[in-house]
Amino acid sequence: MLNFTSKFTTLLTDFVQEEVFMMVGVKDELQKLRHQMMSIQILLKDAKKRKFDDSSIEL
């Protein structure tokens, strides 16, 4: 019985550790995606402004 308990504890510990690592990884990925989305928004706003500025010059 002790061997089973020890093996089960080891498996459970490994599983929990993997889940924690996965959760931390997801959090990091979400941070990266948020940063990328903010960068894209800034670029799109700049492109829209430049398009407006360029079109006013042509007139």
Residue frames as qw, qx, qy, qz and C-alpha x, y, z in Angstrom:
[[0.000, 0.885, 0.466, 0.000, 0.00, 0.00, 0.00],
 [0.324, -0.765, 0.101, 0.548, 2.85, 2.37, 0.78],
 [0.396, -0.091, 0.598, 0.691, 4.33, 1.82, -2.69],
 [0.167, 0.647, 0.659, 0.347, 0.98, 2.66, -4.32],
 [0.183, -0.919, -0.270, 0.221, 0.63, 5.80, -2.23],
 [0.404, -0.562, 0.312, 0.651, 4.15, 6.90, -3.05],
 [0.331, 0.169, 0.678, 0.634, 3.64, 6.27, -6.78],
 [0.046, 0.788, 0.590, 0.167, 0.27, 8.05, -6.73],
 [0.274, -0.859, -0.090, 0.423, 1.75, 11.04, -4.90],
 [0.394, -0.326, 0.476, 0.716, 4.56, 11.28, -7.43],
 [0.230, 0.413, 0.707, 0.525, 2.14, 11.12, -10.38],
 [0.085, -0.878, -0.471, 0.030, -0.16, 13.68, -8.80],
 [0.353, -0.726, 0.099, 0.582, 2.76, 16.01, -8.07],
 [0.357, -0.069, 0.594, 0.718, 3.99, 15.73, -11.65],
 [0.122, 0.634, 0.683, 0.343, 0.51, 16.42, -12.99],
 [0.188, -0.907, -0.292, 0.236, 0.01, 19.48, -10.79],
 [0.396, -0.536, 0.291, 0.686, 3.45, 20.80, -11.72],
 [0.297, 0.197, 0.664, 0.657, 2.68, 20.45, -15.44],
 [0.002, -0.796, -0.586, -0.150, -0.65, 22.23, -14.98],
 [0.292, -0.839, -0.082, 0.453, 1.01, 25.12, -13.15],
 [0.377, -0.293, 0.475, 0.739, 3.66, 25.45, -15.84],
 [0.204, 0.459, 0.705, 0.502, 0.96, 25.41, -18.50],
 [0.112, -0.887, -0.441, 0.080, -1.05, 28.10, -16.70],
 [0.337, -0.706, 0.147, 0.605, 2.02, 30.30, -16.34],
 [0.357, -0.018, 0.633, 0.687, 2.83, 29.75, -20.00],
 [0.116, 0.690, 0.652, 0.291, -0.68, 30.75, -21.01],
 [0.207, -0.895, -0.214, 0.333, -0.42, 33.91, -18.93],
 [0.364, -0.481, 0.386, 0.698, 2.86, 34.81, -20.63],
 [0.281, 0.268, 0.717, 0.579, 1.38, 34.12, -24.07],
 [0.005, 0.839, 0.543, 0.044, -1.62, 36.32, -23.29],
 [0.277, -0.795, 0.035, 0.538, 0.73, 39.13, -22.25],
 [0.345, -0.196, 0.584, 0.709, 2.61, 38.78, -25.54],
 [0.175, 0.528, 0.729, 0.398, -0.63, 38.77, -27.53],
 [0.109, -0.895, -0.361, 0.238, -1.88, 41.86, -25.68],
 [0.304, -0.625, 0.268, 0.667, 1.37, 43.66, -26.51],
 [0.291, 0.073, 0.710, 0.638, 1.13, 42.65, -30.17],
 [0.082, 0.727, 0.663, 0.160, -2.49, 43.81, -30.37],
 [0.180, -0.871, -0.135, 0.436, -1.57, 47.18, -28.88],
 [0.321, -0.390, 0.488, 0.711, 1.27, 47.54, -31.41],
 [0.226, 0.366, 0.762, 0.484, -1.10, 46.70, -34.27],
 [0.019, -0.860, -0.499, 0.106, -3.63, 49.27, -33.01],
 [0.245, -0.747, 0.126, 0.605, -0.94, 51.94, -32.89],
 [0.295, -0.129, 0.659, 0.680, 0.21, 51.09, -36.43],
 [0.154, 0.576, 0.746, 0.297, -3.36, 51.15, -37.75],
 [0.093, -0.896, -0.301, 0.312, -4.07, 54.52, -36.13],
 [0.276, -0.583, 0.354, 0.678, -0.85, 55.90, -37.60],
 [0.271, 0.134, 0.759, 0.577, -1.67, 54.51, -41.05],
 [0.083, 0.768, 0.632, 0.063, -5.16, 56.01, -40.89],
 [0.170, -0.858, -0.058, 0.480, -3.72, 59.39, -39.88],
 [0.302, -0.364, 0.548, 0.690, -1.13, 59.25, -42.67],
 [0.247, 0.420, 0.772, 0.408, -3.79, 58.35, -45.21],
 [0.004, -0.891, -0.434, 0.135, -5.86, 61.31, -44.10],
 [0.253, -0.754, 0.192, 0.575, -2.84, 63.62, -44.18],
 [0.340, -0.115, 0.688, 0.630, -1.75, 62.35, -47.62],
 [0.217, 0.597, 0.721, 0.277, -5.21, 62.72, -49.11],
 [0.050, -0.919, -0.253, 0.300, -5.48, 66.29, -47.91],
 [0.306, -0.542, 0.413, 0.665, -2.20, 67.12, -49.65],
 [0.328, 0.198, 0.766, 0.517, -3.46, 65.77, -52.99],
 [0.141, 0.823, 0.550, -0.023, -6.47, 68.06, -52.93]]
